[in-house]
Amino acid sequence: MDANGEGTIYRHCYSTPDIEAAYNELVAKEVQPENENGKPLARDNLNSPSGARILWLPKRFGNFSIELLEEKELETFLADAFA
């Protein structure tokens, strides 16, 4: 990484109790959810490669990334990580 921060990724992760409802709300507001590679994400394809139900908001500010993870997936991850 150079002094200008090239290659830096800033990521925020939030949880939602219902990922499909969140998807529908975003689309209703004309925001197209994306996958981990920045490609448009279809509602029936909300599972990430790891199996977690997740979506990303389009990047609007450089490499700043916001993802929404289904709440039960986050709880499972935390329970496993700190068991």
C-alpha positions as CSV (number, residue, x, y, z in Angstrom):
1,M,0.0,0.0,0.0
2,D,1.3,3.4,-0.8
3,A,1.1,6.7,1.1
4,N,-2.1,7.7,-0.7
5,G,-4.0,4.7,0.6
6,E,-4.2,2.9,-2.7
7,G,-5.6,-0.6,-2.1
8,T,-7.3,0.4,1.2
9,I,-10.8,-1.0,1.6
10,Y,-13.1,0.5,4.2
11,R,-15.9,-1.9,5.2
12,H,-18.9,-1.5,7.4
13,C,-21.1,-4.5,8.2
14,Y,-24.7,-4.2,9.5
15,S,-27.2,-6.9,10.3
16,T,-30.9,-7.1,9.4
17,P,-33.5,-9.6,10.7
18,D,-34.8,-10.1,7.2
19,I,-32.4,-9.8,4.3
20,E,-35.1,-10.3,1.7
21,A,-37.2,-7.4,3.1
22,A,-34.0,-5.2,3.1
23,Y,-33.4,-6.2,-0.5
24,N,-37.0,-5.3,-1.5
25,E,-36.8,-2.0,0.3
26,L,-33.5,-1.0,-1.4
27,V,-34.9,-1.9,-4.9
28,A,-38.1,0.0,-4.1
29,K,-35.8,3.1,-3.5
30,E,-34.0,2.4,-6.8
31,V,-30.8,1.1,-5.1
32,Q,-29.6,-2.0,-6.8
33,P,-27.9,-4.4,-4.3
34,E,-24.7,-5.9,-5.4
35,N,-22.6,-9.1,-4.7
36,E,-19.1,-9.1,-3.3
37,N,-17.7,-8.3,-6.7
38,G,-19.8,-5.2,-7.3
39,K,-22.2,-6.9,-9.8
40,P,-26.0,-6.5,-9.6
41,L,-27.5,-9.1,-7.2
42,A,-30.7,-10.9,-7.9
43,R,-33.1,-11.4,-5.0
44,D,-33.0,-15.2,-5.4
45,N,-29.2,-15.1,-5.1
46,L,-28.6,-13.7,-1.7
47,N,-26.3,-16.4,-0.5
48,S,-22.6,-15.5,-0.5
49,P,-19.9,-18.1,-1.4
50,S,-19.7,-18.9,2.3
51,G,-23.4,-19.6,2.5
52,A,-24.3,-16.5,4.5
53,R,-27.2,-14.4,3.3
54,I,-25.7,-11.1,2.5
55,L,-25.8,-8.1,0.1
56,W,-23.7,-5.1,-0.5
57,L,-24.7,-1.5,-1.2
58,P,-23.3,0.1,-4.3
59,K,-20.0,1.9,-3.6
60,R,-20.5,5.6,-3.9
61,F,-17.3,6.8,-2.2
62,G,-14.2,5.2,-3.5
63,N,-13.6,1.8,-1.8
64,F,-16.0,2.4,1.0
65,S,-18.1,-0.8,1.3
66,I,-21.3,-1.3,3.2
67,E,-22.7,-4.8,3.6
68,L,-25.9,-6.1,5.1
69,L,-25.8,-9.5,6.7
70,E,-28.8,-11.5,7.8
71,E,-28.9,-11.2,11.6
72,K,-28.9,-14.9,12.4
73,E,-25.8,-15.4,10.2
74,L,-23.9,-12.7,12.2
75,E,-25.0,-14.2,15.5
76,T,-23.8,-17.7,14.4
77,F,-20.5,-16.2,13.3
78,L,-19.9,-14.4,16.6
79,A,-20.9,-17.5,18.6
80,D,-18.4,-19.6,16.7
81,A,-15.7,-17.0,16.8
82,F,-15.9,-16.5,20.6
83,A,-16.9,-20.0,21.7
